Amino acid sequence: MTKLIVVCGATGALGGSTARRMLQEGWQVRAITRNKTSPAAKALADAGAELDTASYDDIESLSAAFKGANAVFAVTNMFDNIMELGQEGAGEKEYSQMMKIAEAAGKTSTLEHLVLHTLPSGEKMAGKEFYVPHMDNKDRAADEIKKSMPELAKKTTFLWLGLFASNFYTFPMMTPIELPNSYGSYIYIQPCKPDSWMFCAGDTEKNVGTFVNAIISKPEVSLPAKYAFAYSDALPFNKMLESWSEVTGKRSTFVECTQEEYGKMWGIFGVELALQFKALEAQPDWTVPYKGDVVTAKELGIKAEELVNLKDALVSFKEKL
């Protein structure tokens, strides 16, 4: 009998990657989306996915969407609510949504595997002064699942993703800015040192599905309650920018600024992202507080050539850069 995976956020980059890959693997896919008439939703339906809707704020709608599922993939986004609720309010809302997803998954009698997108805690990695709402609240949900839902935790893998290569054109704060009257020179303003070590997830629209498929295919590796660390590259931040310059042929300079300056430039989004980059600068190794519970591509049996790395990802969408 064909197994069913429910993919939340199926029309986004992460959910879309998962839905497409699992369809290719022969799974039945129920794609959860807020808009079943969007082009992305229609493309999934044309590929064979079942379309459905659910609210992260409503356990009953989630339970209905998860009915009969053998696996569930879920991703939440604090930044959807940060303008309305502020950093702490949006962080609390994301935590609440993640716990509702977990509760609905726990009630699904057919469930074999929950793959939930989280991030490591800035506070755990580097100390209390490096608390990052969108990172720490995701990690808090993971901790609560392990503490209060032990049976679900046995079936859960927490998926970490490094920086997206697509940030270079989809995320204004991480898009190089052309310097006026410079004859084609670009500046990359970030609130950390140029040589700060970063993990990059490469082309997330392809790599996420590769990781989720491996996670589900190898429960003996990814369970119970393991943290699957998905990245294709580990390199200094300024080397990421060098890759952008090599692909685009544009001159670029990494410019370090303070957290305060970054917040002034980008508002509340900049304040939040600056906290993340300072935490990662202080402790570049995400795995330090989680030793023994982290699995990578190697443990999951994913070969390097199966992943689209930063440079190749940039080449693939060069026209958007």
Backbone as a ProteinNet text record, in pm:
[ID]
protein_1_A
[PRIMARY]
MTKLIVVCGATGALGGSTARRMLQEGWQVRAITRNKTSPAAKALADAGAELDTASYDDIESLSAAFKGANAVFAVTNMFDNIMELGQEGAGEKEYSQMMKIAEAAGKTSTLEHLVLHTLPSGEKMAGKEFYVPHMDNKDRAADEIKKSMPELAKKTTFLWLGLFASNFYTFPMMTPIELPNSYGSYIYIQPCKPDSWMFCAGDTEKNVGTFVNAIISKPEVSLPAKYAFAYSDALPFNKMLESWSEVTGKRSTFVECTQEEYGKMWGIFGVELALQFKALEAQPDWTVPYKGDVVTAKELGIKAEELVNLKDALVSFKEKL
[TERTIARY]
84.7	0	88.2	54.6	133.4	124.5	238.5	240.1	206.7	153.7	109	195.6	247.8	315.2	235	211.8	147.3	257.5	256.8	359.6	295.9	328.9	278.6	364.9	302	375.4	426.3	343.5	388.7	419.5	372.6	402	521.1	581.7	704.1	825.5	943.5	1066.4	1092.7	1076.5	1109.8	1004.3	878.6	771	760.1	780.2	773.2	880.2	1001.6	1110.5	1075.9	1020.5	982.5	871.7	768.4	655.5	699.9	778.8	823.3	909	1000.6	1088	1009.7	916.1	842.8	747	696.8	618.6	707.4	828.3	922.8	955.6	954.1	985.7	866.7	754.1	637.8	541.2	560.4	469.7	343.6	235.2	118.1	145.1	122.5	152	24.1	-2.1	-110.5	-44.1	-62.2	5	-84.5	-38.5	-114.6	-71.9	-169.3	-141.2	-255.8	-225.1	-329.8	-411.2	-353.8	-421.1	-411.1	-517.3	-516.2	-523.7	-545.1	-554.5	-426.9	-324.3	-199.4	-129.6	-45.3	29.1	112.3	175.2	256.4	170.2	51.1	-39.4	-88.3	-122.7	-169.2	-59.7	65.1	176.5	190.8	173.2	180.5	64.8	-53.8	-169.5	-147.7	-93	-64.8	37.3	126.7	229	176	52.3	-9.7	-39.9	-14.2	-40.9	-188	-234.3	-366.6	-353.4	-440.3	-432.9	-530.2	-485.8	-570.2	-527.2	-609.4	-577.1	-585.4	-513	-517.3	-456.9	-491.4	-436.8	-345.1	-226	-133.2	-187.7	-290.3	-348	-468.4	-500.7	-621.4	-586.3	-581.1	-543.5	-640.6	-769.5	-867.7	-844.6	-813.3	-789.1	-660.4	-560.8	-437	-460.9	-537.9	-567.5	-639.4	-732	-803.6	-708.1	-616.6	-520.8	-422.9	-391.1	-293.2	-355.6	-485.5	-554.7	-495.5	-456.8	-404.9	-259.5	-193	-54.8	42.7	136.3	249.7	365.3	372.8	477.2	419.9	477.4	439.7	567.4	570.9	678.1	615.4	676.1	619.5	727.3	697.1	786.3	701.6	746.9	678.3	771.4	715.8	796.6	758.8	843.1	820	808.9	884.2	889.9	755.9	664.2	530.7	455.5	490.7	413.8	494.3	619.4	707.1	664.4	612.2	569.8	449.9	357.7	236.2	259.8	340.3	352	484.8	581.6	714.4	792.2	917.7	1003	954.2	927.7	886.8	748.8	656.4	521.1	520.6	597.7	604.3	672.3	774.4	841.4	747.9	667.3	570.8	465.3	421.8	321.7	378.8	503.6	563.7	575.2	617.3	625.6	489.2	385.1	249.9	208.3	238.5	203.2	276.8	403.8	480.1	424.7	381.7	325.4	189.1	113.4	-14.9	8.8	109.3	146.2	184.7	264.9	308.8	190.7	99.1	-16.4	-101.8	-124	-202.9	-131.2	0.5	78	70.9	77.8	71.9	-60.3	-165.6	-298.2	-320.4	-224.4	-239.3	-189.8	-284	-249.2	-160.5	-165.9	-88.2	53.1	84.7	211.5	332.3	429.6	556.5	671.9	657.7	770.2	719.6	761.8	740.4	875.6	884.6	1005.7	968.5	1025.5	988.4	1108.2	1092.1	1201.4	1221.8	1343.8	1381	1517.3	1572.4	1706.7	1772.3	1904	1969.6	1945	1958.3	1937.5	2062.6	2048.1	2160.1	2208.6	2114.2	2149.9	2227.5	2185.4	2256.9	2396.2	2407.7	2535.8	2636.6	2591	2688	2662.2	2552.8	2525.9	2398.6	2351.6	2223.7	2215.5	2329.5	2326.3	2307.8	2307.3	2291	2157	2059.5	1922.9	1871	1816.2	1763.5	1620.2	1517.4	1379.4	1344.4	1381	1335.6	1413.5	1531.8	1608.4	1569.6	1567.1	1546.4	1404.5	1306.1	1169.5	1146.4	1210.7	1204.4	1267.4	1382.6	1450.7	1371.3	1304.2	1220.4	1108.6	1051.3	946.5	1002.7	1122.9	1185.9	1205.8	1253.8	1274.8	1143.8	1037.8	908.6	850.9	869.6	823.2	895	1024.8	1100.6	1059	1025	989.8	847.6	751	610.1	541	605.5	546.8	648.3	690.2	797.7	766.1	640.3	605.9	618.6	578	594.9	742	818.6	961.3	1033.7	988.1	1049.3	1033.9	934.4	905.2	945.6	1017.8	1042.5	1189.6	1212.2	1344.1	1332.4	1425.4	1427.7	1526.4	1477.8	1559.1	1615.1	1747.7	1815.8	1859.7	1848	1895.6	1992	2104.2	2196.7	2137.4	2215.1	2168.7	2131.9	2027.9	1980.7	2063.1	2105.1	2172.1	2079.8	1950.3	1852.5	1840	1894.5	1891.2	1956.8	2048.7	2118.9	2026.8	1906.1	1813.1	1672.8	1638.7	1504.4	1495.2	1608.4	1609.3	1684.5	1614.3	1680.3	1802.5	1798	1910.3	2035.6	2018.1	2131.9	2157.9	2107	2130	2233.7	2344.1	2442.1	2377.5	2422.7	2364.8	2464.4	2417.7	2507.6	2539.5	2666	2712.1	2701.5	2622.4	2605.5	2738.9	2748.4	2865.7	2995.9	2984.3	3102.9	3144	3071.5	3099.3	3087	2977.4	2946	2997.2	3024.6	3071.3	2954.6	2956.5	2849.2	2905.3	2822.1	2860.7	2763.7	2818.1	2741.8	2755.6	2654.7	2661.9	2600.9	2683.7	2635.9	2690.3	2616.3	2654.5	2746.3	2847.1	2941.5	3072.5	3173.1	3303.6	3300.4	3375.2	3374.8	3412.5	3498.8	3543.7	3461.6	3343.8	3255.4	3216.4	3227	3202.4	3052.3	3008.8	2867.9	2845	2730.3	2685.9	2580.2	2590.4	2497.2	2426	2294.8	2214.7	2209.4	2279.2	2280.6	2144.3	2107	1978	1871.3	1800.6	1702.4	1585.3	1555.8	1443.2	1472.3	1597.5	1634.5	1685.7	1768.9	1836.8	1745.4	1643.9	1555.9	1485.5	1435	1369.8	1465	1589.7	1691.2	1710.9	1720.2	1738.9	1615.5	1496.5	1375.5	1358.3	1382.9	1372.4	1470.8	1593.7	1693.4	1655.1	1603.7	1560.8	1454.1	1354.6	1244.2	1288	1381.1	1427.7	1520.6	1580.2	1676.3	1636.6	1523.1	1480.1	1578.4	1656.5	1754.8	1865.5	1878.7	1977.9	1913.8	1795.8	1733.3	1643.1	1616.7	1532.4	1611.5	1567.9	1460.7	1510.7	1433.5	1457.6	1597.4	1645.7	1775	1759.7	1869.3	1874.9	1949.5	1878.4	1940.6	1988.7	2119.5	2182.8	2206.7	2125.8	2130.4	2212.9	2328.1	2410.5	2492.9	2528.1	2610.9	2749.9	2762	2888.1	2909.9	3035.8	3075.3	3194.5	3176.9	3279.2	3262.1	3366.6	3353.4	3250.6	3186.1	3081	3134.1	3255.3	3307.7	3337.7	3358.9	3378	3246.1	3136.1	3005.2	2987.7	3027.3	3017.6	3110.4	3228	3319.2	3256.2	3183.4	3114.4	3012.3	2940.2	2842.9	2913.6	3028.1	3102.7	3153.9	3201.8	3253.2	3143.3	3024.6	2913.6	2858.3	2844.3	2782.8	2881.7	3010.8	3111.6	3110.9	3045.5	3034.5	3132	3196.5	3286.3	3204.9	3259.2	3185.8	3281	3231.1	3307.8	3219	3269.9	3198.3	3221.6	3115	3124	3061.5	3141.7	3090.8	3028.5	2911.4	2847.5	2810.2	2760.3	2718.8	2575.7	2536.5	2397.6	2302.8	2339.7	2253	2235.3	2342.9	2335.5	2250.5	2263.8	2185.7	2036.4	2004.1	1865.5	1809.5	1892.4	1847.7	1820.8	1904.2	1888.2	1765.3	1741.8	1641.2	1525.7	1520.8	1408.7	1409.5	1291.1	1279.5	1335.8	1327.1	1385.4	1537.5	1597.1	1741.3	1783.8	1704.1	1735.1	1739.6	1640.8	1633.7	1747.4	1773.2	1878.8	2016.5	2036.3	2164.5	2190.6	2086.4	2102.2	2150.5	2094.7	2136.1	2282.6	2321.9	2459.6	2561.4	2525.6	2618.4	2630.7	2520.7	2526.5	2612.4	2596.6	2674.3	2821.2	2846.9	2984.4	3049.6	2973.7	3026.8	3050.9	2962.6	2980.3	2938.6	3033.4	3000	2958.7	2993.4	2958.6	2821.7	2720.4	2583.6	2568.9	2654.3	2632.9	2679	2753.5	2818.3	2722.7	2603.4	2516.9	2439.4	2453.7	2368.4	2450.3	2574.2	2665	2599.3	2616.7	2560.4	2421.2	2351.4	2214.7	2203.2	2315.8	2314.7	2360.2	2284.9	2324.8	2337.4	2431.2	2456.8	2433.5	2462.8	2445.8	2521.6	2640.2	2722.1	2650.4	2599.1	2529.6	2401.1	2338.7	2213.5	2237.2	2363.5	2394.7	2378.3	2379.2	2366.4	2505.9	2529.3	2658.8	2665.8	2785.8	2804.1	2743.5	2755.6	2705.2	2552.4	2485.9	2339.7	2288	2375.8	2336.4	2383.3	2304.4	2342	2405.8	2537.4	2608.2	2585.8	2644.6	2624.5	2658.9	2777.8	2824.2	2734.1	2700.2	2614.8	2474	2426.5	2295.1	2293.9	2398	2407.2	2411.6	2483.1	2488.5	2348.7	2273.5	2143.1	2041.3	2055.9	1963.5	2038.5	2143.4	2228.3	2147.9	2047.9	1971.1	1891.1	1873.9	1799.6	1890.1	2021.4	2114.7	2144.2
-119.8	0	124.7	219.9	342.9	423.4	467.4	545.7	691.7	758.5	897.1	988	1094.1	1199.8	1328.3	1394.5	1525.6	1630.1	1722.1	1825.2	1960.4	2017.7	2150.9	2256.3	2365.1	2468.5	2417.2	2340.5	2267.5	2355.5	2478.1	2565.6	2657	2644.5	2719.8	2643	2702.7	2640.3	2506.8	2500.9	2379.6	2271.4	2310.5	2214.5	2169.2	2261.7	2225.8	2125.6	2146.4	2053.4	1914.9	1911.2	1783.5	1715.5	1791.4	1732.5	1674.2	1749.2	1701	1575.3	1574.7	1459	1334	1350.2	1234.4	1181.1	1267.4	1220.2	1135.2	1182	1106.4	971.4	966	841.5	746.5	788.4	701.2	714.6	816.1	839.5	911.8	890.7	975.7	1102.2	1216.7	1342.9	1423.6	1461	1555.8	1690.6	1783.1	1912.7	2014	2064.4	2163.3	2302.7	2381	2515.7	2608.5	2735.3	2833	2869.6	2846.1	2885.9	2772.9	2695.5	2580.7	2619.2	2748.2	2792.4	2861.2	2868.9	2933.5	2849.9	2913.6	2836.9	2723.7	2748.4	2645.1	2527.3	2556.8	2449.6	2370.4	2440.7	2372.1	2283.4	2328.7	2248.2	2119.3	2126.7	2006.4	1912.5	1970.5	1887.4	1817.2	1888.8	1829.9	1717.1	1727.5	1624.5	1503.9	1516.2	1403	1422.2	1541.4	1565.7	1595.3	1558.6	1595.7	1729.1	1823.2	1954	1962	2024.9	2042.4	2171	2216.6	2335.4	2301.7	2376.4	2361.9	2487.1	2513.5	2627.8	2579.3	2638.9	2605.2	2646.5	2728.7	2775.3	2692.1	2587.2	2508.3	2359.4	2298.2	2157.3	2068.8	2100.9	2015.6	2013	2129.4	2131.9	2057.2	2066.2	1992.3	1842.3	1802	1659.8	1603.2	1681.4	1636.1	1623.8	1720.8	1718.2	1601.4	1562.3	1456.2	1316.8	1306.2	1176.6	1075.9	961.6	855.2	870.2	973.6	999.6	902.3	855.7	778.6	869.6	985.8	1082.9	1223.4	1315.2	1456.8	1539	1635.2	1734.3	1869	1945.2	2074.3	2178.9	2299.1	2413.6	2534.5	2612.2	2734.9	2853.1	2973.9	3092.1	3208.3	3235.8	3345.8	3479.5	3494	3622.9	3662.6	3567	3599.3	3692.5	3686.9	3759.7	3865.8	3886.9	3972.8	4120.3	4165.3	4305.6	4333.3	4238.8	4256.8	4233.9	4133.2	4089.3	4123.3	4171	4195	4064.7	4074.4	3955.7	3852.7	3895.8	3800	3742.7	3828.8	3781.6	3683.6	3715.8	3626.2	3495.3	3502.8	3381.8	3292	3352.2	3275.1	3211.9	3287	3233.7	3114.9	3126.8	3014.9	2892.8	2913.7	2802.8	2735.9	2817.4	2764	2684.3	2735	2664.9	2531.1	2531	2407.1	2303.1	2347.6	2253.8	2202.1	2284.1	2236.5	2132.9	2157.8	2059.1	1928.2	1937.9	1818.9	1746	1821.2	1758.5	1685	1749.3	1684.3	1560.9	1571	1455.9	1341.9	1376.5	1275.3	1201.5	1265.3	1203.1	1119.6	1122	1050.9	907.6	812.7	674.8	606.4	652	589	645.3	749.1	820.5	733.6	736.8	668.7	767.1	887.4	982.1	1125.7	1210.8	1355.3	1420.7	1499.5	1577.2	1723.9	1784.7	1920.5	2013	2121	2216.4	2294.9	2291.1	2370.1	2433.3	2497.4	2554.3	2536.4	2541.5	2534.8	2662.6	2653.3	2767.8	2853.8	2982.8	3074.1	3078.2	3072.8	3076.5	2951.9	2835.1	2711.3	2711.6	2766.3	2764.1	2859.4	2981.4	3086.2	3163.1	3135	3205.4	3288.9	3331.8	3401.4	3528.1	3595.8	3721.2	3696.5	3569.9	3537.1	3468.8	3495.6	3448	3507.7	3423.8	3466.1	3412.9	3498.5	3449.4	3343	3365	3267.6	3137.2	3137.2	3014.8	2946.6	3023.5	2965.1	2912.9	2977.2	2927	2799.9	2787.7	2661.3	2549.6	2576.9	2476.9	2445.6	2546.6	2524.2	2426.3	2437.3	2343	2201.2	2187.5	2055.4	1998.9	2081.5	2036.9	1994.7	2070.7	2039.6	1910	1886.6	1760.5	1643.4	1656.2	1547.9	1528.7	1639.1	1632.2	1582.3	1640.3	1612.7	1518.7	1486.9	1396.2	1288.1	1207.8	1111.3	1010.6	970.4	874.3	937	1063.2	1133.3	1158.1	1191.3	1218.3	1098.1	977.8	857.6	852.2	925.5	924	1053.7	1141.4	1276.7	1300.6	1365.3	1417.8	1568.3	1640.7	1786.8	1826.3	1897.9	1932.2	2073	2084.3	2214.5	2242	2365.8	2406.5	2522.8	2514.8	2626.6	2739.9	2844.8	2958.6	2914.1	2974.9	2940.8	3015.5	2947.7	3016	3120.2	3092.1	3184.1	3315.6	3321.7	3448.6	3561.2	3524.7	3626.2	3702.2	3650.7	3728.6	3739.4	3657.6	3663.5	3741	3762.5	3820.7	3953.5	4066.5	4196.3	4221.1	4177.6	4202.3	4125.1	4020.8	3938.5	3946.8	4053.2	4078.8	4190.5	4167.1	4274.5	4397.4	4514.1	4641.8	4716.4	4761.1	4833.8	4971.3	5004.2	5131.7	5238.5	5343.9	5447.8	5508.2	5535.6	5601.9	5524	5391.6	5309.2	5230.7	5251.1	5179	5027.8	4988.6	4846.4	4772.2	4842.4	4776.2	4755.3	4643.7	4609.5	4595.3	4630.9	4613.4	4515.4	4440.4	4338.5	4371.2	4434.7	4487.1	4386.2	4335.8	4236.6	4266.2	4227.9	4262.5	4159.8	4115.5	4019.1	4028.6	3961.7	3968	3894.6	3943.9	3881	3733.7	3694.8	3556	3469.2	3517.8	3436.9	3310.6	3197.2	3068.5	3044.6	3007.3	2985.6	2849.6	2790.8	2671.2	2713.2	2660.7	2696.4	2569.9	2579.3	2464.4	2453.2	2541.9	2534.3	2561.5	2485.7	2503	2429.5	2501.7	2437.7	2379	2432.7	2378.3	2237.3	2197.2	2060.2	1983.1	2045.7	1973.8	1933.3	2012	1977.8	1844.7	1827	1701.2	1583.4	1604.7	1499.1	1458.7	1558.2	1528.4	1462.7	1514.3	1457.1	1312.2	1284.6	1147.1	1056.1	1102.9	1022.7	1003	1108.2	1100.2	994	995.3	900	759.2	750.5	620	551.2	629	572.3	604.4	551.6	581.6	531	428.6	376.8	478.2	577.9	683.9	812.3	845.4	975.4	976.2	860.8	850.1	781.8	804.8	892.4	1033.7	1132.2	1273.1	1321.2	1282.5	1331	1466.7	1540.2	1667.4	1643.2	1652.1	1631.8	1766.3	1780.5	1907.6	1907.8	1986	1988	2106.4	2075.7	2179.6	2117.2	2200.5	2154.9	2217.1	2330.7	2404.5	2453.9	2458.7	2522.9	2610.9	2742	2834.9	2971.9	3057.5	3193	3273.2	3366.8	3447.2	3519.6	3574.3	3649.4	3558.1	3428.1	3334.3	3306.8	3314.9	3304.9	3421.1	3539.8	3657.2	3643.5	3586.8	3565.9	3474.7	3374.2	3286	3365	3454.8	3540.7	3624.3	3682.1	3764.6	3681.3	3561.3	3475.8	3438	3414.2	3374.3	3493.6	3607.7	3724.1	3808.4	3797.3	3883.1	4024.5	4043.9	4177.1	4191.9	4307.2	4335.3	4352.2	4301.5	4312.7	4328.2	4393.3	4414.2	4382.6	4301.2	4270.4	4385.6	4446.1	4558.9	4518.2	4516.6	4482.2	4605.8	4586.8	4695.3	4642.6	4727.8	4685.8	4633.8	4565.8	4520.5	4639.8	4744.9	4862.8	4925	4934.3	4991.2	4904.4	4774.7	4682.1	4698.1	4713.5	4735.3	4865.7	4969.7	5097.5	5085.4	5007.2	4991.7	4909.2	4800.5	4702.8	4687.6	4770	4763	4634.5	4589.2	4474.7	4347.3	4335.4	4219.1	4220.2	4338.3	4350.4	4322.9	4368.1	4342.7	4191.8	4119.8	3975.2	3901.6	3937.2	3868.2	3898	4019.4	4053.7	3966.4	3937.3	3848.9	3711.3	3662	3532.3	3532.8	3633.6	3635	3653.5	3730.6	3746.6	3615.6	3541.5	3412.5	3314.1	3313.3	3221.8	3263	3391.9	3439.3	3394.1	3402	3365	3214.2	3135.3	2989.8	2935.4	2920.5	2876.6	2730.6	2649.1	2507.2	2484.7	2465.9	2448.7	2327.7	2228.8	2100	2094.6	2193.4	2186.9	2145.8	2208.3	2167.7	2038.3	1981.2	1868.3	1743.8	1737.7	1629.3	1492.5	1407.2	1273.6	1261.5	1375.1	1372.3	1434	1470.3	1535.2	1435.4	1430.9	1349	1440.1	1409.5	1490.8	1407.6	1468.1	1397.9	1265.7	1264.6	1143.4	1028.2	1054	948.2	904.3	997.5	967.2	902	886.2	820.5	907.4	1040.1	1132.9	1167	1142.3	1172.6	1319.5	1374.1	1516.2	1551.2	1460.1	1488.8	1489.1	1443.2	1447.4	1584.9	1668.9	1801.3	1908.8	2014.2	2128.7	2231.3	2249.3	2337.4	2484.3	2571.5	2716.3	2764	2732	2782.5	2733.8	2606.9	2553.3	2610.1	2633.8	2695.4	2836.3	2913.9	3049.7	3047.8	2952.4	2940.5	2910.7	2824.5	2782.5	2895.5	2993.9	3108.5	3241.1	3233.9	3349.8	3470	3443.5	3555.1	3632.8	3575.4	3643.1	3724	3708.1	3772.7	3917.6
0	0	0	-84.4	-94.3	34.8	82.7	205.2	176.9	278.5	267.2	353.2	293.3	368.6	353.7	464.7	464.9	472.5	379	372.4	401.4	516.4	551.2	482.1	439.8	368	234.7	167.1	48.1	-71.9	-72.1	-185.7	-159.6	-41.5	-12.6	-60.5	-43.8	-92.1	-23.5	108.1	182.5	163.4	181.2	161.4	17.6	-75.4	-217	-254.6	-203.9	-229.2	-176.2	-55.5	6.1	-72.4	-108.3	-180.9	-314.6	-388.8	-520.6	-508.1	-411.5	-397.2	-354.1	-262	-214.2	-320.8	-406.4	-521.4	-612.7	-634.4	-717.7	-655.7	-521.5	-451.5	-445.2	-502.4	-507.3	-391.3	-307.3	-195.9	-244	-173.1	-188.2	-107.3	-166.8	-99.5	-81.4	42.3	70.7	100.1	10.8	17.9	88.5	201.8	278.8	234.6	194.2	145.5	183.2	197.6	228.5	105.5	-12.4	-136.3	-238.4	-251.6	-341.5	-488.6	-515.1	-655	-703.4	-618.7	-659	-765.8	-847.6	-949.4	-889.5	-774.1	-710.6	-666.6	-612.8	-570.2	-691	-797.2	-917.8	-975.9	-968.5	-1020.3	-940.3	-808.4	-726.1	-757.2	-775.4	-809.9	-943.8	-1039.5	-1170.8	-1160.4	-1060.1	-1040.3	-962.5	-912.5	-844.8	-697.9	-643.9	-502.4	-478.3	-360	-311.4	-239.3	-266.4	-201.9	-84.5	23.8	141.3	211.7	303.2	381.8	530.2	609.8	755.1	815.4	940.6	1013	1124.1	1131.5	1238.8	1375.4	1377.7	1502.9	1546.2	1471.4	1496.2	1495.1	1612.4	1622.5	1545.7	1549.2	1481.6	1331.3	1272.4	1128.2	1093.7	1181.4	1160.3	1172.3	1271.9	1290.9	1168.8	1113	994.1	875.4	863.4	752.2	765.7	889	912.9	909.4	895.1	902.7	803.5	855.2	770.8	731.7	780.5	739.2	802.5	721.4	772.3	811.9	745.9	776.5	762.9	838.3	831.5	826.1	734	730.3	760.8	853.1	889.9	910.4	864.9	882.6	918.8	1017.1	1057.5	1033.8	1038.1	1006.6	1097.7	1196.7	1288.5	1217.8	1107.6	1038.9	976.4	961.2	910	1004.4	1133.3	1234.6	1308.6	1269.1	1347.8	1342.7	1231	1221.8	1312	1318.2	1397.9	1546.5	1580.2	1718.7	1785.2	1707.4	1763.1	1775.3	1813.6	1817.7	1918.9	2041	2143.9	2114.5	2072.2	2041.1	1925.8	1821.9	1705.7	1743.1	1829.3	1875.1	1954.5	2041.7	2119.1	2029	1928.8	1836.2	1759.3	1714.3	1641.6	1732.7	1856.8	1952.1	1966.9	1983.2	1998.6	1875.2	1756.6	1633.8	1624.6	1660.6	1655.6	1752.2	1868.5	1965.1	1918.9	1849.4	1794.9	1685	1601.9	1499.7	1567.3	1671.7	1744.2	1807.9	1867.3	1931.3	1827.6	1713.6	1607.9	1554.5	1538.7	1491.5	1592.7	1721.2	1825.6	1829.3	1782.3	1778.6	1652.8	1561.5	1434.3	1452.3	1459.4	1494.9	1392.1	1268.2	1160.7	1149.2	1226.3	1209.4	1242.5	1153.1	1174.5	1190.2	1130.1	1131.7	1118.6	1209.4	1200	1175.7	1069.3	1041.5	1061.7	1162.7	1202.8	1190.3	1114.2	1098	1226.8	1279.1	1397.1	1370.7	1470.3	1464.7	1601.2	1607.5	1738.2	1816.9	1946.3	2035	2043.9	2016.8	2032.8	2176.5	2270.5	2412.3	2452.7	2405.1	2436.6	2375.1	2254.9	2185.4	2246.4	2279.6	2310	2438.8	2510.3	2634.9	2629.4	2746.6	2757.9	2673.3	2657.2	2580.1	2431.4	2390.1	2248	2221.2	2305.4	2282	2151.4	2064.6	1934.1	1923.3	1927.8	1931.8	1828	1701	1601	1607.8	1666.5	1685.5	1817	1924.3	2056.2	2076.5	2016.2	2031.4	1951.4	1836.1	1763	1846.3	1905	1985.9	2112.8	2168	2287.3	2256.7	2136.6	2097.5	2089.5	2033.1	2026.9	2167	2259.2	2396.5	2462.4	2436.5	2498.6	2443	2314.5	2255.7	2322.4	2340.2	2404	2549.7	2616.6	2758.2	2782.3	2710.6	2742.3	2644.4	2532.2	2434.1	2397.1	2494	2468.2	2358.3	2345.1	2240.5	2102.6	2090.7	1963.7	1936	2038.5	2021.5	1960.7	1994.1	1938.1	1785.9	1733.9	1590.9	1522	1592.4	1542.3	1511.5	1397	1362.2	1347.5	1408.8	1399.9	1289.9	1190.7	1074	1085.8	1088.1	1084	940.6	898.9	766.5	779.5	707.8	701.2	618.1	596.1	517.2	376.5	321.7	187.5	82.9	-22.2	-133	-195.3	-195.7	-256.9	-181.5	-58.5	15.6	-63.8	-152.6	-230.9	-326.3	-348.3	-431.6	-371.9	-270.1	-214.1	-83.3	-18.3	116	109.3	112.8	91.7	178.7	303.8	394.7	355.1	274.5	234.6	84.1	24	-117.6	-132.5	-203.9	-223.5	-286.9	-242.5	-286.6	-375.5	-491.2	-580.2	-521.7	-520	-465.3	-574.5	-551.8	-655.1	-698.6	-826.5	-885.4	-865.1	-850.7	-827	-951.2	-1059.4	-1183.6	-1166.3	-1096.5	-1088.4	-967.5	-859.4	-736.9	-640.7	-569.7	-476	-334.9	-235.5	-95.8	-30	64.7	137	283.7	340.5	476.6	573.2	665.3	761	900.6	1006.2	1143.5	1209.3	1136.6	1192.3	1114.2	1163.7	1098.3	964.3	866.7	734.4	735.8	829.5	832.7	927.8	968.7	1052.5	976	1042.7	977.3	963.8	844.6	818.4	751.8	782.3	712.2	610.8	490	383.3	336.4	321.2	277.1	125.8	54.9	-90.7	-149.9	-252.3	-318.7	-239.1	-153.3	-64.6	-141.8	-259.5	-335.9	-387.3	-383.7	-419.3	-297.6	-218	-110.2	4.8	34	145.8	119.6	-1.2	-34.9	-24.9	-63.2	-52.9	92.7	180.8	322.9	383.3	353.7	412.9	368.2	241.8	193.8	267.8	287.6	358.1	504.4	566.5	706.5	725	636.2	647.2	607.7	514	466.9	566.1	656.1	751	895.7	941	1078.1	1182.7	1147.6	1242.1	1268.7	1179.6	1194.9	1248	1195.9	1224.2	1346.6	1404.4	1523.4	1634.6	1762.3	1806	1834.4	1798	1832.9	1797.3	1679.4	1633	1564.3	1558.4	1487.5	1356.1	1243.9	1113.1	1061.8	1048.3	1012.4	861.4	790.7	644.4	594.3	537.5	475.7	364.6	267.5	155.6	161.1	230.5	238.3	380.6	422.1	547.4	514.1	528.8	481.5	546.7	543.9	597	516.5	584.2	521.4	397.5	406.2	291.3	172.2	198.3	88.4	16.5	89.6	24	-73.6	-27.5	-114.3	-235.2	-214.7	-327.4	-432.7	-387.7	-482.7	-563.1	-495.9	-565.7	-672	-638	-734.2	-851.3	-822.9	-929.3	-1028.3	-977.2	-1064.1	-1141.1	-1074.5	-1138.8	-1217.1	-1184.4	-1247	-1191.8	-1077.9	-1018.2	-900.7	-892.4	-780.1	-651.8	-541.6	-415.9	-298.5	-194.2	-71.9	47.1	139.3	261.9	359.8	410.2	503.4	635.9	741	873.5	938.4	1000.9	1075.5	1213.9	1299.7	1433.2	1429.2	1536.4	1547.8	1544.1	1612.5	1618.5	1480.7	1406	1271.1	1180.1	1194.9	1112.5	1142.5	1270.5	1309.1	1254.5	1252.8	1196.8	1047.2	979	833.6	798.5	872.4	831.5	929.1	1032.4	1125.8	1206.4	1245.5	1334.7	1273.2	1139.3	1073.3	1090.5	1079	1096.5	1239.3	1335.2	1475.9	1500.9	1447.5	1468.4	1397.8	1273.3	1199	1257.6	1307.2	1369.8	1491.6	1568.6	1683.6	1638	1528.7	1477	1436.5	1359.6	1309.9	1422.2	1524.8	1637.4	1716	1728.8	1797.4	1719.3	1587.1	1504.2	1497.7	1509.7	1515.9	1647.1	1756.9	1887.7	1898.3	1833.8	1835.7	1698.8	1608.8	1472.9	1462.2	1562.8	1557.4	1620.7	1538.4	1586	1677.5	1659.8	1724.9	1869.9	1915.9	2047.7	2160.6	2173.7	2285.7	2260	2142	2102.5	2067.8	2112.5	2077.3	2096.8	1998.6	2005.2	1949.1	1933.5	1882.7	1744.1	1682.6	1550.9	1444.7	1335.3	1220.8	1099.2	1013.5	894.8	769.3	654.1	527.4	528	586.2	587.3	657	777	851.2	780.5	709.1	638.8	503.1	465.1	339.3	217.1	236.8	125	72.6	-52.7	-113.3	-153.6	-153.7	-186.2	-321.2	-417.3	-551.3	-559	-453.9	-450.4	-407.8	-354.6	-307.2	-404	-417.2	-500.2	-406.8	-420.4	-327.8	-361.8	-280.3	-295.9	-436	-481.2	-611.5	-724.8	-724.9	-830.5	-822.8	-699.9	-684.1	-742.7	-712.9	-767.4	-919.8	-976.3	-1121.6	-1177.9	-1108.2	-1159	-1162.9	-1072.2	-1078.2	-1097.7	-1178.6	-1205	-1254.3	-1338.6	-1396.3	-1291.9	-1171.6	-1065.2	-973.4	-987.8	-896.5	-936
[MASK]
+++++++++++++++++++++++++++++++++++++++++++++++++++++++++++++++++++++++++++++++++++++++++++++++++++++++++++++++++++++++++++++++++++++++++++++++++++++++++++++++++++++++++++++++++++++++++++++++++++++++++++++++++++++++++++++++++++++++++++++++++++++++++++++++++++++++++++++++++++++++++++++++++++++++++++++++++++++++++++++++++

